[in-house]
Amino acid sequence: MNALILSAILGVVMMFCGFLLKRKSAVRGIALTGALLLLVFNILEMRGISFLSIDTKGMMEFDRFALLFNSIAFGCTLILFILSAKDIEQVGVNYSEYFALIFFILSGVTLVSSFQSLLILFLGIEIISIPLYILAGSDKKNLKSNEASLKYFLMGAFSTGLMLMGIALIYGAKGTFSTGVMNIITEKPSVLMIAGMVLLLFSMAFKVSAAPFHFWAPDVYDGSPIVFTSFMATIVKVAAFIAFVRLFDNAFGNLHSYWRLLIAIITAATLFIGNITAVFQQSVKRMLAYSSISQAGFMMLAVYSLNSDAKEGLLLYSAAYSLATIGIFAVLTRLKDYTFEGFNGFARKQPLLAATTTIFVLSLAGIPLTAGFLAKFYMLKATVFTAQGLWLVIFAVLMAAVSVYYYFRLIQAMYFKEGVTQLIEITPGFKLTLVFVAILIVLLGIFPNLLIYWYYF
């Protein structure tokens, strides 16, 4: 509850900063301080120190799973601000309003990570989505940004309709919005219940860009300003997955025989489409968009499994994937050419940045000694324990092998191809932050309990 109230207040504060503060450095300082406060207040709540105690009437539950994910989301947002806050200046004139929208999105993230009612889930999803429509089209002079915003809005409105219809059907079947009550099965579920559950599944699959509901993601990610693409493809995506897992665990856990095969098909399709399509991309930004779809396929394994290993793995995956992707996008913003050729000779000009980028790429590919490897391992382990998904595990491993090809193309361009990389000015602070993120990824790859410990203690 600390983070929910504070993030909403910070959003309002950033709105007022738009006309009260003229210096962009002051706006940036307040945004960084706000993100740090969010992280500190949430960690304090994990330790039992809550400044506000509000009775949510059972509609929300701030358990260890929710609070730890919130800490991951706030920590990654803080790192994003440190790396890319200055890049937001290049997007448009409404500097402080962009930060306000991000803080409002974090309010929605807090809601979807802790909901116990379908109404809170709907509110959280919409609080996340509506500011994102604006951020996607914030580069008003760029037609691709305008197109991204319009596509995202139209597709998002359609998926919201599916969600509302699903919620209405479930309410008609059970007479309640409480997810805990829905999980109490005393008889065979009605047709209304099954139909509502399927509509919610499709709606959530759209939010996480799982196939065949992924078609909006490449164009939206490619057209949006790169700093907002970084936020959208990481923190927002993993928040939607936390909501996905929470919904199916709390509301439909006892109905897994009705939805598990459907989830398996969606997972396999997502892994196949994301990885195969990424192979043919010439733009690193667009490759990362399809890569995010393939990563969504791995995270879908947590929804398929719904056991303790799946939850641990999803938390680790959230941190590993977000940190690595934010790091790569931060480097990408410093380049004038977003194609693979733009990275030719990068290692000779910026050896430190090339080394950190390599670590990020290796983590996304799931190479050992990186957090990405253990995150994928936890997902596969959770799926094996279901005793039904061995074929899905084998397929996921094969698709992970395919992903190595397009990730290593980036390493090949940096180290083994000749070229002159055109870079925007890089500060020592930027390099230091990237090194910190790279070290964090390696540490989590060797000592995953540094994160998972907080889930239990």
LOSELO-443217 format. One record per residue: y, x negated, z negated of N, C-alpha, C in turn; residue in three letters. Coordinates in steps of 0.02 Angstrom, whole numbers, plus 50000, padded with zeros to 5 digits. Example, Ala and Ser with C-alpha at 12.3 -4.5 7.8 and 13.67 -1.06 7.14 Angstrom:
2
497164934049610497754938549610498354934049610ala
498884935849646499474931649643500024935549606ser
***
This chain:
457
499404995850000500005000050000500634995750000met
500594989749967501164985149968501404983750039asn
500914981950082501084979850151501324985750192ala
501034991650181501224997550220501964999250209leu
502164999550146502865001250130503334995750153ile
503144989350140503584983750156503674983050232leu
503144983950271503214983250344503664988650373ser
503624994750346504075000050369504804998450351ala
504904995950290505594994150269505864988450312ile
505434983450326505654977850368505844980150438leu
505474985050465505644987750530506344990750531gly
506514994450478507174997450472507704992050463val
507554986950422508024981450411508184977850476val
507674976650517507784973150581508194977450628met
508144983950623508564988350665509294987550647met
509444987250582510134986350560510394979450578phe
509944974450578510154967650596510424967350667cys
510224972150709510444972150778511194972450786gly
511534976050741512264976350747512634973050689phe
512264971350635512594968150579512614960550586leu
512124957750622512084950450630512194948650703leu
512624943850715512764941750784512364935450803lys
512184931450752511824925250766511074926550770arg
510784924550826510064925850836509644921750789lys
509894915950768509514911850720509434915550653ser
509954919350633509904923250571509394928850577ala
509394932150635508894937450648508194934550645val
508114928750677507464925450678507244923450608arg
507704921050568507544919150499507314925050457gly
507644930750465507444936750428506754939050449ile
506614938850515505954940950540505404936350513ala
505524929850513505024925150486504914926250411leu
505464927250374505414928550302505034935050289thr
505174940050330504834946450322504084945950334gly
503884942250386503164941350400502834937550343ala
503174932550315502904928750259502834933250197leu
503334937350184503304941950126502724946850134leu
502624949350195502064953950207501404950650188leu
501314944450210500694940850196500614939850120leu
501154937750086501124936450014500974942849976val
501324948249992501224954649957500524957249967phe
500244956250027499574958650039499054954550001asn
499154947949998498704943749959498734945549885ile
499334946949860499404949149790499014955549778leu
499024960149826498644966349817497894965049818glu
497684960049856496974958149855496784955549786met
497264952649751497144950149683497284955349630arg
497384961549651497474967049603498184968249580gly
498674964849612499374965749592499704970349644ile
499794976549625500084981449670500754983849642ser
501284983249681501944985149656502074992649661phe
501704995949705501785003149713501095006449710leu
501025011349668500395014949663500525022249684ser
500295023949744500415030549772499745033949783ile
499695040149760499085044049770499055046549842asp
498585043949881498525045949951498055051849960thr
497835054849904497395060849907496745059449946lys
496505053249940495875051449973495935050450048gly
496555050350075496645049450147496655042150168met
496745037650119496735030550133496375026850078met
496065021250095495725017150045495855009750061glu
496215006450017496374999350027495824995049995phe
495244994750028494684990850002494744983650026asp
494254979550007494274972450024494284971350099arg
493904975350136493864974650208494544975750240phe
494884981050219495544982650247496064977350227ala
496064975450164496574970650140496484963750171leu
495854961650179495744955050209495944955150282leu
495784960450317496004960850387496764960850392phe
497094964550347497834964750347498114957650338asn
497804953850294498034946950283497954942750347ser
497394943750382497284940150445497824942150496ile
497954948750501498454951150549499144948550533ala
499334948750469500004946350450500074938850458phe
499534935250441499544927950450499624925950523gly
499254929450567499294928050639499984929950666cys
500274935350640500944937350661501454932050641thr
501384929450581501834924150558501784918050603leu
501174916050622501084910350667501384911850735ile
501294918050759501604920050823502354919450820leu
502664921550765503394921150758503614913850757phe
503254909650720503444902550716503414899250785ile
502894900950824502794897850889503254900750943leu
503354907350941503644910650999504254914950985ser
504534914650923505114918950908505694917450954ala
505794911050971506354909251016506244911851087lys
505604912451106505454914951174505644922251182asp
505654925951126505844933051130506574933751153ile
506974928551138507674928651160507734929351236glu
507244926551271507284926451345507104933151375gln
506814937751335506584944151361507164948751378val
507634949451330508184954051340508694953351285gly
509184957751285509734957151237509584960351170val
509074964651167508924968351105508464964251059asn
508714958451039508294953551004507994956450940tyr
508404958950895508154961250830507724967550838ser
507864971650889507464977750898506744976050916glu
506634970550951505944968550966505564967050902tyr
505884963550856505564962150791505444968650752phe
505924973250756505854979750722505234983350747ala
505144983450813504564986850842503914983550819leu
503914976950815503314973350793503154975150720ile
503654975550677503524977350608503274984650602phe
503534989050644503284995850644502554996050667phe
502384991850716501684991350738501244989050681ile
501494984250641501104981850584500994987350532leu
501464992050527501354997950484500755001950510ser
500725002750576500165006250605499505002550596gly
499534995850601498944991750589498684992850518val
499134993250470498934994450400498605001350393thr
498855006250429498565012950426497855013150455leu
497765010150514497105010650546496585006350511val
496785001550472496304997350437496055000650372ser
496395005950350496235008750284496155016350284ser
496115019450342496105026750344495445029550317phe
495495035350287494905039250266494945046350294gln
495435047550336495535054050366495705053050440ser
495445057550482495585057050553496325057950569leu
496685061350526497405062150536497765055450529leu
497565051550479497875044950469497695040350527ile
497075040850551496865036850609497315038450669leu
497425044850681497845046850738498565044250729phe
498845045150669499525042750657499575035150666leu
499085031550639499085024250645499045022050718gly
498605025050757498535023250827499185024450866ile
499505030150851500135031750886500715027250864glu
500735025550800501255021050776501175014150808ile
500555012250822500445005950858500625006550931ile
500425011950963500465012651035501175013651061ser
501565018051030502225019851057502695013751060ile
502745009651007503165003551015502894998751068pro
502234998751078501954994251129502154996351199leu
502205002851211502445005151277503135002351291tyr
503555002151238504244999551246504234992051257ile
503834988451216503814981151222503534978951290leu
503044982751316502754980951381503274981251436ala
503764985851431504274986451482504944983551462gly
504944979151413505584976551386505954971951433ser
505584968851480505924964651531506134969251588asp
506704972551579506894978151622507034976051694lys
507204969751706507364967551774506744965451812lys
506174965551779505544963551811505144969851828asn
505004970751893504644976751915503934976951887leu
503614971051879502934970851851502934973251779lys
503464971651741503514974051672503614981651670ser
504024984151716504124991451720503464995051737asn
503104992051784502454994951804501964994851746glu
501964989251709501504988651652501644993951599ala
502284995051585502474999951536502265006951557ser
502385008651620502215015351645501465016451645leu
501085011451668500355012051668500095012951597lys
500345008851552500115009051483500275015851451tyr
500875018351465501075024851437500635030451464phe
500515030651529500125036151559499395035851535leu
499105029951537498405029251514498345030451439met
498845027951401498835029051329498895036351311gly
499315040051347499395047151335498745050851349ala
498395048751402497755051851419497235050651363phe
497205044451339496715042951286496895046451221ser
497545047351208497755051051149497525058351153thr
497555061151214497315067951224496565068451208gly
496185063451230495465063351215495355063051139leu
495755058851106495675058151033495825064750997met
496375067951015496555074250983496035079650996leu
495775079951057495265084851072494635083451030met
494455077051024493875075250984493965077150910gly
494565075750884494715077450814494675085050804ile
494945088850852494935096150847494215098850847ala
493785096050890493095098250893492725096550829leu
492855090550802492515088650740492745093050682ile
493395094550680493655099050628493335105950634tyr
493235108150696492905114650706492185114550682gly
491865108750688491155108250668491075107250593ala
491515103250562491435101450492491935104650445lys
492505106950472493015110050429493395105250386gly
493405098750405493765093750366493965087950411thr
494485084350391494675078250426494425072050389phe
494135072850331493905067150290493295063950321ser
493325057450333492765054050364492155053550318thr
492285053150253491735052650205491305058950204gly
491625064750209491265071150208490855071950272val
491125069550328490775070150392490115066450392met
490075061050354489475056950354488905060050314asn
489045065450279488515068850240488165073650287ile
487575071850310487205075850358486645079550322ile
486675086150322486155090250289485715093750340thr
485925093950402485545097150455485705093850521glu
485375096150574485505093250640486225094550660lys
486605089350683487305090250700487395095250758pro
487945098950755488075103950806488325100650871ser
488335104750924488585102350989489325100350982val
489705104250942490415102650932490495095750902leu
490075094150852490115087750818489965081950867met
489435082750906489235077450953489775076551007ile
490045082151033490555081751084491185078351058ala
491395080250997491975077150966491875069750954gly
491285067850932491125060850920491165056750985met
490905059551039490915056051104491635055251129val
492045060451121492745059951142493115054651101leu
492975054251036493285049050995493045042051016leu
492405041651034492135035251057492495032951120leu
492575037551168492915035751231493645033751218phe
493975037451174494675036051159494745029151127ser
494325027451079494355020951046494155015351095met
493685016851140493495011851190494095010151235ala
494505015151250495105013851289495575009251250phe
495675010651186496145006751145495944999451141lys
495294998051141495064991151136494924988051205val
495084991751258494974989551328494244987751342ser
493794992251321493084991451336492934995051401ala
492494992251442492314995351505491935001951492ala
492025006851535492425007051597493145009451586pro
493395008551524494075010751508494545004851504phe
494374999451539494744993151533495264992351587his
495274996751638495644995351700496394994551689phe
496664997151634497384996351621497564989351596trp
497094986051562497244979951525497504974151569ala
497164972351624497414966551663498124967451688pro
498284973351715498964974351741499484974551686asp
499314977751629499784978151573499894971251543val
499354967551532499414960851502499794956151549tyr
499664956751614499974952351663500714953951673asp
500894960451670501574962451683502034961951623gly
501764962551564502184962351503502454955251492ser
503024954651458503264947951438502724944251399pro
502644937951413502054934351389501994934151313ile
502554934051277502534933751204502264940451177val
502414945951209502154952451187501434953451210phe
501254950451267500554950451287500124947051235thr
500384941551208500024937751156499904942151095ser
500404945951074500334950351016499874956151031phe
499934958951091499544964751111498804963151118met
498664957251146497964955351161497594952851099ala
497944951551045497624948650986497654953550927thr
498214953750892498264957550830498154964950841ile
498444967650894498354974750909497634976350928val
497344972050970496654973250991496164973150933lys
496214967950890495734967550835495854973050784val
496474975350777496614981050732496254987350757ala
496254988250824495904993950852495154993350840ala
494894987250841494174986350826494014987750753phe
494464985750708494354987350637494334994850628ile
494784998450662494785005850658494145008650688ala
493915005750743493305007950777492705007450730phe
492635001550699492075000350653492125004950592val
492725005650565492825009850507492665017250522arg
492865019550580492745026450600491995027850606leu
491645023550643490935024950655490505023450594phe
490725018950551490355017550490490445023250439asp
491065025350430491205030450379491045037550401asn
491175039150465491105046050488490445047450523ala
490195042550562489605043850605489035039050592phe
489045035750535488525030850520487825033850519gly
487765040050498487115043350494486915046650560asn
487335045950611487185048850676487065043350729leu
486875037350706486835031750753486335032850809his
485835037050798485345038450851485665042050910ser
486235045250898486565049050951487065044750991tyr
487315039350961487825035450996487655028151009trp
487125025650979486985018450984486845016251056arg
486465020251093486315018351163486945018351205leu
487385023151194488015023551231488455017451217leu
488475015451152488855009451134488555003251167ile
487885002951169487554997251200487734996651274ala
487745002351309487915002251381488645000151391ile
489095002751350489805000851355489884993451340ile
489534990951290489574983851272489334979351330thr
488754981051359488494977051414488964977251474ala
489234983151489489694983751546490334979751534ala
490574979851472491184976151456491074968651463thr
490514966251437490354959151444490294957051517leu
489954961151556489834959451627490494959551666phe
490864964951662491474965751702492004960551681ile
492094959751615492594954951591492464947951614gly
491844945651607491684938651623491654937351698asn
491334941851735491254940751807491934941051841ile
492364945651821493024946251853493474940351835thr
493404937751774493824932151753493684925851794ala
493074925251820492884919451859493314918651921val
493544924251950493894924052015494654923852008phe
494914923551946495634923551937495944916651950gln
496544916651980496904910451993497484909451944gln
497694914851911498214914551861497904913951792ser
498134909251752497864908351684498024914551642val
498624917351652498814923251613498344929151629lys
498184930051692497744935551711497024934051691arg
496834927651694496164925651671496094927351597met
496614926051557496584927651486496554935151475leu
496844939051521496794946351515496074948651523ala
495734946051574495024947751583494594944651529tyr
494794938651506494444935551450494474939951388ser
495044943251377495104947651318494624953551324ser
494484955751386493994961151396493294958651377ile
493124952551399492464949751382492404948651307ser
492954946451275492934945651202492844952451168gln
493134957651197493044964451171492304966351173ala
491954964051225491234965351229490864962451170gly
491034956351151490704953351092490884957151028phe
491514959251022491704962850962491384969850959met
491214972551018490864979051020490174978550987met
489904972550984489254971650950489304973550876leu
489894972750846489984974750776489944982350769ala
490214985950818490164993350817489444995450827val
489084991950870488384993450883487954992350820tyr
488104987050783487684985050726487854988750662ser
488484988650643488724991950582488334989950520leu
488274983450508487974980950446488434975750415asn
488244972850360488684968150325488844962050367ser
488344959650405488474953850449488984955650503asp
488954961850527489434963950578490144964050551ala
490224966350490490894966550460491164959550446lys
490734955250418490934948350407491114945050473glu
490694946150523490804943050588491434945550621gly
491584952050613492184954750644492814951950613leu
492804950850547493374947750514493474940550538leu
492924936850543492964929950568493174929850641leu
492914934650680493094935050751493834936650759tyr
494084941050716494794942950719495234936750710ser
495064932650661495454926550649495374921450705ala
494744920150725494614915050775494924916850842ala
494804922950865495064925150930495824925450930tyr
496114928150877496844928850875497194922150875ser
496954917550832497264910950827497224907150893leu
496634907050924496544903350986496964906351043ala
496974912951048497334916151103498094915451093thr
498324916251032499044915151019499244908051036ile
498814903251020498954896251035499004895051110gly
498524897751149498544896651221499154899951253ile
499294906051232499874909551259500524905851242phe
500554902951181501154899151162501254893151207ala
500714889751225500754884151272500954886651341val
500674892351360500814895151427501554896851435leu
501874899051380502584900651385503014894551400thr
502754888551385503134882351397503054879851469arg
502624883051508502514881051577502894885651625leu
503114882851679503464886951730502974889951780lys
502374887051784501864889451830501264891851790asp
501084898351795500544901151755499854900551789tyr
499824897451847499174896651881498794890751851thr
498154890051872497764884251849498074877751875phe
498364878051934498684872051962499284869851919glu
499584874551884500144872851841499954868351783gly
499294868151767499044863851713498814857051739phe
498834855951804498614849451832499024843751802asn
498684838751775499014832951746499344834251679gly
499194839951648499514841751584499344836751529phe
498734834051529498524829451476498914822851478ala
499124820751538499504814551542500214815351517arg
500494821251528501194822351509501244824451436lys
500774828551412500784830951343500084830451313gln
499864824451294499174823551270499014827651207pro
499504828251162499384832051100499294839451115leu
499724842251157499664849351174499024850651213leu
498834846051256498214846751294497614846851247ala
497624842551195497074842251147497024848751108ala
497584851451085497564857751048497344863551093thr
497594863551156497384868751203496634868451216thr
496364862451219495644861551228495254864651170thr
495494863651109495164866551051495184874151054ile
495754876951075495814884251082495314886851134phe
495274883351190494824885451244494094884951222val
493924879451188493234878651164493044884051114leu
493524886151072493394891551024493274898151060ser
493684899651111493574905851149492904905751185leu
492694899851208492054899251243491464899451195ala
491594898551130491054898751081490674892251076gly
491024886651081490704880051075490654878251001ile
490084875250979489994873550908490564869250879pro
490644869850814491164866650773491844869950782leu
491854875750813492464879750816492314886550786thr
492854889950764492774896550733492474901550782ala
492624900750847492364905350897491614905250901gly
491304899450891490574898950893490264903050836phe
490504902050775490214905750719490354913150723leu
490944914950750491104922050758490594925350805ala
490444922150861489954924850908489254924850876lys
489114919650837488454919250803488364925150755phe
488874926750717488834932350670488724938950708tyr
489064939750765488974945850805488254946450830met
487984940950855487304940950881486794942050825leu
486924938750768486474939550710486464946750686lys
487044949950683487074956950661486694961450709ala
486734959950774486384964050824485634963050820thr
485404956950808484684955650800484394959550742val
484774960150688484534963550628484454971150638phe
484724973850693484624980950706483914982350732thr
483564977050753482874977350777482814981250843ala
483374983050873483344986750937483764983350991gln
484184978650972484664976051020484514969151045gly
483884967051047483714960251069483934959251142leu
483834964251184484034963651254484794962751260trp
485164966051215485894965451216486114958451194leu
485744955551146485894948751123485784943751180val
485224944451216485074939851271485604940451325ile
485804946651341486314947751392486984944851371phe
487164945651307487794942951281487804935351286ala
487244932151271487204924851276487294922551348val
486984926151395487054924451466487784925151488leu
488114930451466488814931451484489264926151451met
489084924051391489464918651359489404912151399ala
488824911151429488724905151471489164905651533ala
489244911651561489684912551619490404911051599val
490604913051539491294912051517491484904651513ser
490984900351501491114893251496491424890651562val
491214893551618491464891351683492224892051688tyr
492474898151676493204899051687493614896051630tyr
493334895351570493714891951518493754884451532tyr
493214881651556493214874451570493614872651632phe
493764877451675494214876151731494894873851705arg
495104876751649495744874851619495724867651594leu
495174865851561495104858951536495074854151596ile
494714856151648494674851851708495364850651738gln
495764855951742496434855251770496864850551728ala
496804851051662497234846951619497044839651621met
496394838151624496174831151615495934827651679tyr
495714831551728495374828351785495714829651852phe
496294832851852496644834051915497334831051912lys
497564828751970498224825751974498744831051987glu
499324830051958499864834851968500444833351921gly
500994836851931501574836151889501704842851855val
501564843351791501654849551755502394850451737thr
502664856251756503364857751741503404861451674gln
503744858351627503764861051559504474862751537leu
504524868051496505144869551461505154865051398ile
505724864151369505804859651312505324861551255glu
504994856451228504514857351173504764853751111ile
504814857351056505074854450994504514851450951thr
504674846750907504164844050862503854849450817pro
504254854350796503994859850755503474863950791gly
503584864950856503094868650897502434864850899phe
502464858250911501854854150913501494854250846lys
501874853650792501574853450725501214860050710leu
501514865650729501194872150717500554872850757thr
500564870550820499964870950861499404866550832leu
499574860750807499074856350776498784859850714val
499214863050674498974866750615498484872250635phe
498644875950688498204881350711497544878450735val
497564872950772496954869850796496514867450738ala
496824864450688496444862150629496134868050593ile
496504873550588496254879550555495634882250592leu
495644882150658495074884450698494464880150686ile
494564873550682494004869050669493734869950598val
494184870650550493974871750480493564878050473leu
493784883450505493414889750502492744889150538leu
492714884750588492094883550623491584879650582gly
491834875750534491384871650492491274875150424ile
491804878150398491764881450332491994888750338phe
491584893150366491794900150375491924903750309pro
491624901150255491724904350190492434903850164asn
492834899350195493544899150177493874905950189leu
493614909650237493874916350251493424921750220leu
492764921250231492314926550210492284927250134ile
492424921750098492444921950025492914927450000tyr
493474928350035493974933250013493724940450021trp
493204941350062492924948050072492544950450009tyr
492294945649971491884947449913492214945849847tyr
492674941049846492954938849782493714939149782phe
***
